[in-house]
Amino acid sequence: MIGIGSDHGGYGLKLEVIKHLKERGFDVKDYGCDSEASCDYPIYGKAVAEAVANGECELGILICGTGIGMSMTANKVKGVRAALCSDCFSARATKEHNNANVLCMGARTIGPGLALMIVDEFVDTPFSNDERHIRRISMIE
C-alpha cells in the first residue's frame, strides 16, 4: 500500500500520481486533501508519515507546492525517512542508500511527466542492504 497526500498546491499532481500508480497495479490510499481550496499541508503530511511509520502503508508520497514543507513535516515522525526529490537520480539513490520510505515532490517546481518518472524510480528501486548504508541509517535514527 502506498499512502499519498497533498495540500492544495499539490492536489492536481496528486490525482495524476494516483492514476499512474493504480494503472501500474499499486494499491493507493489517499489521505487528502480533496480540492484546490487552501489548506494546511502539515495535516496531510503527518497523516501519511504516521501511516508509513505504523506499517499501514509501505511507502508514502507527499506533494505540496515545493515539497519542502511536506518533507519537514514527514521527517518529524519517528521511523520516517522522507526525501525531497526533483530528479530521477535522487529518487533512485535515496531508496538505494537511505532506504527512504516517503517521497516528497513540489508540484510547482517539476512538471507532471518528470514527477511520474520520479515516482517510478522511487517505487521500483530496492534498498541496497549494503552494510555501510545500514550503518548510516542507524546513525540517522
PAVEXZA-826984 format. One record per atom (N, C-alpha, C): residue number from 1; atom name; x, y, z. Coordinates in Angstrom, 1 decimal, always signed. Layout:
% PAVEXZA-826984
[NUM, CA, [X, Y, Z]]
...
END
This chain:
% PAVEXZA-826984
[1, N, [+0.8, -1.2, +0.0]]
[1, CA, [+0.0, +0.0, +0.0]]
[1, C, [+0.9, +1.2, +0.0]]
[2, N, [+0.6, +2.2, -0.9]]
[2, CA, [+1.2, +3.5, -0.9]]
[2, C, [+0.3, +4.5, -0.4]]
[3, N, [+0.7, +5.3, +0.6]]
[3, CA, [-0.1, +6.4, +1.1]]
[3, C, [+0.3, +7.6, +0.4]]
[4, N, [-0.7, +8.5, +0.0]]
[4, CA, [-0.4, +9.7, -0.7]]
[4, C, [-1.2, +10.8, -0.1]]
[5, N, [-0.6, +12.0, +0.0]]
[5, CA, [-1.2, +13.2, +0.5]]
[5, C, [-0.7, +14.4, -0.2]]
[6, N, [-1.5, +15.5, -0.2]]
[6, CA, [-1.1, +16.7, -0.7]]
[6, C, [-1.8, +17.9, -0.1]]
[7, N, [-1.3, +19.1, -0.3]]
[7, CA, [-2.1, +20.3, +0.0]]
[7, C, [-2.7, +20.8, -1.3]]
[8, N, [-3.3, +21.9, -1.2]]
[8, CA, [-4.0, +22.5, -2.4]]
[8, C, [-3.0, +22.7, -3.6]]
[9, N, [-1.8, +23.1, -3.3]]
[9, CA, [-0.8, +23.3, -4.4]]
[9, C, [-0.4, +22.0, -5.1]]
[10, N, [-0.5, +20.9, -4.4]]
[10, CA, [-0.2, +19.6, -5.0]]
[10, C, [-1.3, +18.7, -5.4]]
[11, N, [-2.6, +19.2, -5.2]]
[11, CA, [-3.7, +18.4, -5.4]]
[11, C, [-3.8, +17.9, -6.9]]
[12, N, [-3.6, +18.7, -7.9]]
[12, CA, [-3.7, +18.2, -9.3]]
[12, C, [-2.7, +17.1, -9.6]]
[13, N, [-1.5, +17.4, -9.2]]
[13, CA, [-0.4, +16.4, -9.4]]
[13, C, [-0.7, +15.1, -8.6]]
[14, N, [-1.2, +15.2, -7.4]]
[14, CA, [-1.6, +14.0, -6.6]]
[14, C, [-2.6, +13.1, -7.4]]
[15, N, [-3.6, +13.7, -8.0]]
[15, CA, [-4.5, +13.0, -8.8]]
[15, C, [-3.9, +12.2, -9.9]]
[16, N, [-2.9, +12.9, -10.6]]
[16, CA, [-2.2, +12.2, -11.7]]
[16, C, [-1.3, +11.1, -11.2]]
[17, N, [-0.7, +11.3, -10.0]]
[17, CA, [+0.2, +10.2, -9.4]]
[17, C, [-0.7, +9.0, -9.0]]
[18, N, [-1.8, +9.3, -8.4]]
[18, CA, [-2.7, +8.2, -8.0]]
[18, C, [-3.2, +7.4, -9.2]]
[19, N, [-3.6, +8.0, -10.3]]
[19, CA, [-4.0, +7.4, -11.5]]
[19, C, [-2.9, +6.5, -12.1]]
[20, N, [-1.7, +7.1, -12.1]]
[20, CA, [-0.5, +6.4, -12.6]]
[20, C, [-0.2, +5.1, -11.8]]
[21, N, [-0.2, +5.3, -10.5]]
[21, CA, [+0.2, +4.1, -9.6]]
[21, C, [-0.9, +3.0, -9.7]]
[22, N, [-2.2, +3.4, -9.8]]
[22, CA, [-3.2, +2.4, -9.9]]
[22, C, [-3.1, +1.7, -11.3]]
[23, N, [-2.8, +2.4, -12.3]]
[23, CA, [-2.5, +1.8, -13.7]]
[23, C, [-1.4, +0.8, -13.6]]
[24, N, [-0.4, +1.0, -12.7]]
[24, CA, [+0.7, +0.1, -12.6]]
[24, C, [+0.4, -1.0, -11.6]]
[25, N, [-0.8, -1.0, -11.0]]
[25, CA, [-1.2, -2.1, -10.2]]
[25, C, [-1.0, -1.9, -8.7]]
[26, N, [-0.6, -0.8, -8.3]]
[26, CA, [-0.4, -0.5, -6.9]]
[26, C, [-1.7, -0.2, -6.2]]
[27, N, [-1.8, -0.6, -4.9]]
[27, CA, [-2.9, -0.1, -4.0]]
[27, C, [-2.5, +1.2, -3.5]]
[28, N, [-3.4, +2.2, -3.5]]
[28, CA, [-3.1, +3.5, -3.1]]
[28, C, [-4.2, +4.0, -2.1]]
[29, N, [-3.7, +4.6, -1.0]]
[29, CA, [-4.7, +5.2, +0.0]]
[29, C, [-4.4, +6.7, +0.0]]
[30, N, [-5.5, +7.5, -0.3]]
[30, CA, [-5.4, +8.9, -0.4]]
[30, C, [-5.8, +9.5, +1.0]]
[31, N, [-4.8, +10.2, +1.6]]
[31, CA, [-5.0, +10.8, +2.9]]
[31, C, [-5.4, +12.3, +2.8]]
[32, N, [-5.8, +12.8, +1.6]]
[32, CA, [-6.2, +14.2, +1.4]]
[32, C, [-5.1, +15.0, +0.9]]
[33, N, [-5.4, +16.2, +0.6]]
[33, CA, [-6.6, +17.0, +0.7]]
[33, C, [-7.5, +16.6, -0.5]]
[34, N, [-8.7, +17.2, -0.5]]
[34, CA, [-9.6, +16.8, -1.6]]
[34, C, [-10.1, +17.9, -2.5]]
[35, N, [-9.3, +19.0, -2.6]]
[35, CA, [-9.6, +20.0, -3.5]]
[35, C, [-8.5, +21.0, -3.6]]
[36, N, [-8.6, +22.0, -4.4]]
[36, CA, [-7.6, +23.1, -4.5]]
[36, C, [-7.9, +24.2, -3.6]]
[37, N, [-8.8, +24.1, -2.7]]
[37, CA, [-9.1, +25.1, -1.7]]
[37, C, [-7.9, +25.1, -0.7]]
[38, N, [-7.5, +26.3, -0.3]]
[38, CA, [-6.4, +26.5, +0.6]]
[38, C, [-6.5, +25.6, +1.9]]
[39, N, [-5.4, +24.9, +2.2]]
[39, CA, [-5.4, +24.1, +3.4]]
[39, C, [-4.0, +24.0, +4.0]]
[40, N, [-3.9, +23.4, +5.1]]
[40, CA, [-2.7, +23.3, +5.9]]
[40, C, [-1.9, +22.0, +5.6]]
[41, N, [-0.8, +22.1, +4.9]]
[41, CA, [-0.1, +20.8, +4.5]]
[41, C, [+0.3, +19.9, +5.6]]
[42, N, [+0.6, +20.5, +6.8]]
[42, CA, [+1.1, +19.5, +7.9]]
[42, C, [+0.1, +18.5, +8.3]]
[43, N, [-1.2, +18.8, +8.1]]
[43, CA, [-2.3, +17.8, +8.4]]
[43, C, [-2.1, +16.6, +7.6]]
[44, N, [-1.9, +16.7, +6.3]]
[44, CA, [-1.8, +15.6, +5.3]]
[44, C, [-0.4, +15.0, +5.4]]
[45, N, [+0.6, +15.8, +5.6]]
[45, CA, [+2.0, +15.2, +5.7]]
[45, C, [+2.1, +14.3, +6.9]]
[46, N, [+1.6, +14.8, +8.0]]
[46, CA, [+1.6, +14.0, +9.2]]
[46, C, [+0.8, +12.7, +9.1]]
[47, N, [-0.3, +12.8, +8.4]]
[47, CA, [-1.2, +11.6, +8.3]]
[47, C, [-0.5, +10.5, +7.5]]
[48, N, [+0.1, +10.9, +6.4]]
[48, CA, [+0.9, +9.9, +5.5]]
[48, C, [+2.1, +9.4, +6.3]]
[49, N, [+2.8, +10.3, +6.9]]
[49, CA, [+4.0, +9.8, +7.6]]
[49, C, [+3.7, +8.8, +8.7]]
[50, N, [+2.6, +9.1, +9.5]]
[50, CA, [+2.2, +8.2, +10.5]]
[50, C, [+1.8, +6.9, +10.0]]
[51, N, [+1.1, +6.9, +8.8]]
[51, CA, [+0.7, +5.6, +8.2]]
[51, C, [+1.9, +4.8, +7.8]]
[52, N, [+2.9, +5.4, +7.3]]
[52, CA, [+4.2, +4.7, +7.0]]
[52, C, [+4.9, +4.2, +8.2]]
[53, N, [+5.0, +5.0, +9.2]]
[53, CA, [+5.6, +4.7, +10.5]]
[53, C, [+5.0, +3.5, +11.2]]
[54, N, [+3.6, +3.5, +11.2]]
[54, CA, [+2.9, +2.4, +11.9]]
[54, C, [+2.7, +1.2, +11.0]]
[55, N, [+3.1, +1.2, +9.8]]
[55, CA, [+3.1, +0.0, +8.9]]
[55, C, [+1.8, -0.1, +8.1]]
[56, N, [+0.9, +0.8, +8.3]]
[56, CA, [-0.3, +0.8, +7.5]]
[56, C, [+0.0, +0.9, +6.0]]
[57, N, [+1.0, +1.7, +5.7]]
[57, CA, [+1.5, +1.8, +4.3]]
[57, C, [+3.0, +1.5, +4.2]]
[58, N, [+3.4, +0.9, +3.1]]
[58, CA, [+4.8, +0.5, +2.9]]
[58, C, [+5.6, +1.8, +2.5]]
[59, N, [+5.0, +2.6, +1.7]]
[59, CA, [+5.7, +3.8, +1.2]]
[59, C, [+4.7, +5.0, +1.3]]
[60, N, [+5.2, +6.2, +1.3]]
[60, CA, [+4.4, +7.4, +1.2]]
[60, C, [+4.8, +8.3, +0.1]]
[61, N, [+3.9, +9.1, -0.4]]
[61, CA, [+4.2, +10.1, -1.4]]
[61, C, [+3.5, +11.4, -0.9]]
[62, N, [+4.2, +12.5, -0.8]]
[62, CA, [+3.7, +13.8, -0.4]]
[62, C, [+4.0, +14.9, -1.4]]
[63, N, [+3.0, +15.7, -1.7]]
[63, CA, [+3.1, +16.7, -2.7]]
[63, C, [+2.6, +18.0, -2.2]]
[64, N, [+3.4, +19.0, -2.2]]
[64, CA, [+2.9, +20.4, -2.0]]
[64, C, [+3.5, +21.3, -3.0]]
[65, N, [+3.4, +22.6, -2.8]]
[65, CA, [+4.0, +23.5, -3.9]]
[65, C, [+5.4, +23.3, -4.2]]
[66, N, [+6.2, +23.2, -3.1]]
[66, CA, [+7.7, +23.0, -3.3]]
[66, C, [+8.2, +21.6, -2.8]]
[67, N, [+7.4, +21.0, -2.0]]
[67, CA, [+7.8, +19.7, -1.4]]
[67, C, [+8.6, +19.9, -0.1]]
[68, N, [+9.0, +21.1, +0.2]]
[68, CA, [+9.8, +21.4, +1.4]]
[68, C, [+9.0, +21.2, +2.6]]
[69, N, [+7.8, +21.9, +2.7]]
[69, CA, [+7.0, +21.8, +3.9]]
[69, C, [+6.6, +20.3, +4.2]]
[70, N, [+6.3, +19.6, +3.2]]
[70, CA, [+5.9, +18.2, +3.4]]
[70, C, [+7.1, +17.4, +3.9]]
[71, N, [+8.3, +17.6, +3.4]]
[71, CA, [+9.4, +16.8, +3.8]]
[71, C, [+9.8, +17.2, +5.3]]
[72, N, [+9.7, +18.4, +5.6]]
[72, CA, [+9.9, +18.8, +7.0]]
[72, C, [+9.0, +18.2, +8.0]]
[73, N, [+7.7, +18.2, +7.6]]
[73, CA, [+6.6, +17.6, +8.4]]
[73, C, [+6.9, +16.1, +8.6]]
[74, N, [+7.1, +15.4, +7.5]]
[74, CA, [+7.2, +13.9, +7.5]]
[74, C, [+8.4, +13.5, +8.3]]
[75, N, [+9.5, +14.2, +8.2]]
[75, CA, [+10.7, +13.8, +8.9]]
[75, C, [+10.6, +14.1, +10.4]]
[76, N, [+9.6, +14.7, +10.9]]
[76, CA, [+9.4, +14.8, +12.3]]
[76, C, [+8.8, +13.5, +12.9]]
[77, N, [+8.3, +12.6, +12.1]]
[77, CA, [+7.7, +11.4, +12.6]]
[77, C, [+8.8, +10.3, +12.7]]
[78, N, [+8.9, +9.7, +13.9]]
[78, CA, [+9.9, +8.7, +14.1]]
[78, C, [+9.7, +7.5, +13.2]]
[79, N, [+10.8, +7.1, +12.6]]
[79, CA, [+10.8, +5.9, +11.6]]
[79, C, [+10.6, +6.3, +10.2]]
[80, N, [+10.4, +7.6, +9.9]]
[80, CA, [+10.2, +8.1, +8.6]]
[80, C, [+11.5, +8.7, +8.1]]
[81, N, [+11.8, +8.3, +6.8]]
[81, CA, [+12.9, +8.9, +6.1]]
[81, C, [+12.4, +9.5, +4.8]]
[82, N, [+12.0, +10.7, +4.9]]
[82, CA, [+11.4, +11.4, +3.8]]
[82, C, [+12.5, +12.2, +3.0]]
[83, N, [+12.4, +12.1, +1.7]]
[83, CA, [+13.3, +12.7, +0.8]]
[83, C, [+12.6, +13.6, -0.2]]
[84, N, [+13.0, +14.8, -0.4]]
[84, CA, [+12.5, +15.7, -1.4]]
[84, C, [+13.3, +15.5, -2.6]]
[85, N, [+12.6, +15.0, -3.7]]
[85, CA, [+13.3, +14.7, -4.9]]
[85, C, [+12.7, +15.5, -6.1]]
[86, N, [+13.6, +16.0, -6.9]]
[86, CA, [+13.2, +16.7, -8.2]]
[86, C, [+13.8, +16.2, -9.4]]
[87, N, [+14.5, +15.0, -9.2]]
[87, CA, [+15.1, +14.3, -10.4]]
[87, C, [+15.1, +12.8, -10.1]]
[88, N, [+15.3, +12.1, -11.2]]
[88, CA, [+15.2, +10.6, -11.1]]
[88, C, [+16.4, +10.0, -10.3]]
[89, N, [+17.6, +10.6, -10.5]]
[89, CA, [+18.8, +10.1, -9.8]]
[89, C, [+18.6, +10.1, -8.3]]
[90, N, [+18.1, +11.3, -7.8]]
[90, CA, [+17.9, +11.4, -6.4]]
[90, C, [+16.9, +10.4, -5.9]]
[91, N, [+15.8, +10.2, -6.6]]
[91, CA, [+14.8, +9.3, -6.2]]
[91, C, [+15.4, +7.9, -6.1]]
[92, N, [+16.2, +7.5, -7.1]]
[92, CA, [+16.8, +6.1, -7.1]]
[92, C, [+17.8, +6.0, -5.9]]
[93, N, [+18.7, +7.0, -5.8]]
[93, CA, [+19.7, +7.0, -4.8]]
[93, C, [+19.2, +7.0, -3.4]]
[94, N, [+18.1, +7.7, -3.1]]
[94, CA, [+17.6, +7.8, -1.7]]
[94, C, [+17.0, +6.5, -1.3]]
[95, N, [+16.5, +5.7, -2.3]]
[95, CA, [+16.0, +4.4, -1.9]]
[95, C, [+17.1, +3.4, -1.8]]
[96, N, [+18.1, +3.4, -2.7]]
[96, CA, [+19.2, +2.5, -2.6]]
[96, C, [+20.1, +2.7, -1.4]]
[97, N, [+20.4, +4.0, -1.0]]
[97, CA, [+21.3, +4.3, +0.0]]
[97, C, [+20.7, +4.6, +1.3]]
[98, N, [+19.5, +5.3, +1.3]]
[98, CA, [+18.9, +5.8, +2.6]]
[98, C, [+17.7, +5.0, +3.0]]
[99, N, [+17.3, +4.1, +2.1]]
[99, CA, [+16.0, +3.3, +2.3]]
[99, C, [+14.9, +4.3, +2.7]]
[100, N, [+14.8, +5.4, +1.9]]
[100, CA, [+13.7, +6.4, +2.2]]
[100, C, [+12.4, +5.7, +2.0]]
[101, N, [+11.5, +6.1, +2.8]]
[101, CA, [+10.1, +5.5, +2.8]]
[101, C, [+9.0, +6.5, +2.4]]
[102, N, [+9.4, +7.7, +2.3]]
[102, CA, [+8.4, +8.8, +1.9]]
[102, C, [+9.1, +9.6, +0.8]]
[103, N, [+8.5, +9.8, -0.3]]
[103, CA, [+8.9, +10.6, -1.4]]
[103, C, [+8.1, +11.9, -1.3]]
[104, N, [+8.8, +13.1, -1.3]]
[104, CA, [+8.2, +14.4, -1.4]]
[104, C, [+8.6, +15.1, -2.7]]
[105, N, [+7.6, +15.7, -3.2]]
[105, CA, [+7.8, +16.5, -4.5]]
[105, C, [+7.1, +17.8, -4.5]]
[106, N, [+7.6, +18.7, -5.3]]
[106, CA, [+6.9, +20.0, -5.4]]
[106, C, [+6.2, +20.1, -6.7]]
[107, N, [+4.9, +20.3, -6.7]]
[107, CA, [+4.1, +20.4, -7.9]]
[107, C, [+4.4, +21.7, -8.7]]
[108, N, [+4.9, +22.7, -8.0]]
[108, CA, [+5.2, +24.0, -8.7]]
[108, C, [+6.6, +24.0, -9.1]]
[109, N, [+7.4, +23.0, -8.9]]
[109, CA, [+8.8, +23.0, -9.3]]
[109, C, [+9.2, +22.0, -10.3]]
[110, N, [+8.3, +21.0, -10.5]]
[110, CA, [+8.6, +20.0, -11.6]]
[110, C, [+7.2, +19.7, -12.3]]
[111, N, [+7.4, +19.3, -13.5]]
[111, CA, [+6.2, +19.0, -14.3]]
[111, C, [+5.7, +17.6, -14.1]]
[112, N, [+4.4, +17.4, -14.5]]
[112, CA, [+3.8, +16.1, -14.3]]
[112, C, [+4.6, +14.9, -14.9]]
[113, N, [+5.1, +15.1, -16.1]]
[113, CA, [+5.9, +14.0, -16.8]]
[113, C, [+7.1, +13.6, -15.9]]
[114, N, [+7.9, +14.5, -15.5]]
[114, CA, [+9.0, +14.2, -14.7]]
[114, C, [+8.6, +13.7, -13.3]]
[115, N, [+7.5, +14.2, -12.8]]
[115, CA, [+7.0, +13.7, -11.5]]
[115, C, [+6.7, +12.2, -11.5]]
[116, N, [+6.1, +11.8, -12.6]]
[116, CA, [+5.7, +10.3, -12.7]]
[116, C, [+7.0, +9.5, -12.9]]
[117, N, [+8.0, +10.0, -13.6]]
[117, CA, [+9.2, +9.2, -13.7]]
[117, C, [+9.9, +9.1, -12.4]]
[118, N, [+9.9, +10.2, -11.6]]
[118, CA, [+10.5, +10.2, -10.2]]
[118, C, [+9.7, +9.2, -9.4]]
[119, N, [+8.4, +9.1, -9.4]]
[119, CA, [+7.6, +8.2, -8.7]]
[119, C, [+8.0, +6.8, -9.1]]
[120, N, [+8.2, +6.5, -10.4]]
[120, CA, [+8.6, +5.2, -10.8]]
[120, C, [+9.9, +4.8, -10.3]]
[121, N, [+10.9, +5.7, -10.3]]
[121, CA, [+12.2, +5.3, -9.8]]
[121, C, [+12.1, +5.0, -8.3]]
[122, N, [+11.3, +5.8, -7.6]]
[122, CA, [+11.2, +5.6, -6.1]]
[122, C, [+10.6, +4.3, -5.8]]
[123, N, [+9.4, +4.0, -6.4]]
[123, CA, [+8.7, +2.8, -6.0]]
[123, C, [+9.4, +1.5, -6.6]]
[124, N, [+10.2, +1.6, -7.6]]
[124, CA, [+10.8, +0.4, -8.2]]
[124, C, [+12.2, +0.1, -7.7]]
[125, N, [+12.8, +1.0, -7.0]]
[125, CA, [+14.2, +0.8, -6.6]]
[125, C, [+14.2, +0.2, -5.2]]
[126, N, [+14.9, -0.9, -5.1]]
[126, CA, [+15.1, -1.6, -3.8]]
[126, C, [+16.2, -1.0, -3.0]]
[127, N, [+16.2, -1.1, -1.7]]
[127, CA, [+17.3, -0.8, -0.8]]
[127, C, [+18.5, -1.7, -1.1]]
[128, N, [+19.7, -1.2, -1.1]]
[128, CA, [+20.8, -2.0, -1.4]]
[128, C, [+21.2, -3.0, -0.3]]
[129, N, [+20.8, -2.7, +0.9]]
[129, CA, [+21.2, -3.6, +2.0]]
[129, C, [+22.7, -3.6, +2.3]]
[130, N, [+23.5, -2.7, +1.7]]
[130, CA, [+24.9, -2.7, +1.9]]
[130, C, [+25.1, -2.3, +3.4]]
[131, N, [+26.1, -2.9, +4.0]]
[131, CA, [+26.4, -2.7, +5.4]]
[131, C, [+26.6, -1.2, +5.7]]
[132, N, [+27.4, -0.5, +4.8]]
[132, CA, [+27.7, +0.9, +5.1]]
[132, C, [+26.4, +1.7, +5.1]]
[133, N, [+25.4, +1.4, +4.3]]
[133, CA, [+24.2, +2.2, +4.3]]
[133, C, [+23.3, +1.8, +5.5]]
[134, N, [+23.3, +0.6, +5.9]]
[134, CA, [+22.6, +0.2, +7.1]]
[134, C, [+23.2, +0.9, +8.3]]
[135, N, [+24.5, +1.0, +8.4]]
[135, CA, [+25.2, +1.7, +9.5]]
[135, C, [+24.8, +3.2, +9.5]]
[136, N, [+24.8, +3.8, +8.3]]
[136, CA, [+24.5, +5.2, +8.3]]
[136, C, [+23.0, +5.5, +8.6]]
[137, N, [+22.1, +4.6, +8.2]]
[137, CA, [+20.7, +4.8, +8.6]]
[137, C, [+20.5, +4.7, +10.1]]
[138, N, [+21.3, +3.7, +10.7]]
[138, CA, [+21.2, +3.6, +12.1]]
[138, C, [+21.7, +4.9, +12.8]]
[139, N, [+22.7, +5.5, +12.2]]
[139, CA, [+23.2, +6.7, +12.8]]
[139, C, [+22.2, +7.9, +12.7]]
[140, N, [+21.4, +7.9, +11.6]]
[140, CA, [+20.4, +8.9, +11.5]]
[140, C, [+19.3, +8.7, +12.6]]
[141, N, [+18.9, +7.5, +12.7]]
[141, CA, [+17.8, +7.2, +13.7]]
[141, C, [+18.3, +7.3, +15.1]]
END
